[in-house]
């Protein structure tokens, strides 16, 4: 178990070096893994982190800063970390500007919870159900899906209103022409 407040505070204190475009992502990932006494990246595994979308790149760096925290080092699993960086972060980076995971409290909580979920670590003082419920509350992907569904529903409602108005206009015109 890890205290969520510790992780969100760590994200709020992310050094500027992790927000720049100068850092070598494969080197940062290898250093983070090595600090946890795990095998770093080799030439093959490093290749996937060389030509990255800028937003994904920045989110990986921010996440490495988070995962380098002591409680994560104790439970770190190399495969789970790489899966998190490769599978969870790219879609998230497309939805949310990565700097918000440092500046926005809800985004900090989201990233911390996603990292804990990826490494199979529970937030301190929460049950599995509570942790899942809280993650659902701050989940950007879920929020995006709800917004898209709402927008689609509004568009359908507008189309129905327009069709009804056109039908009323046709009916009114037909009544007028019969007089």
Secondary structure, 3 states (H helix, E strand, C coil): CECHHHHHHHHHCCCHHHCCCCCCHHHHHHHHHHHCCCCCCCHHHHHCCCCCCHHHHHHHHHHHHHHCCHHHHHHCCHHHHHHHHHHHHHHHHHHCCCCHHHHCHHHHHHHHHHHHHHCCCCECCCCHHHHHHHHHHHCHHHHHHHHHHHHHHHHHHHHHHHHHHHHHHHHHHHHHHHC
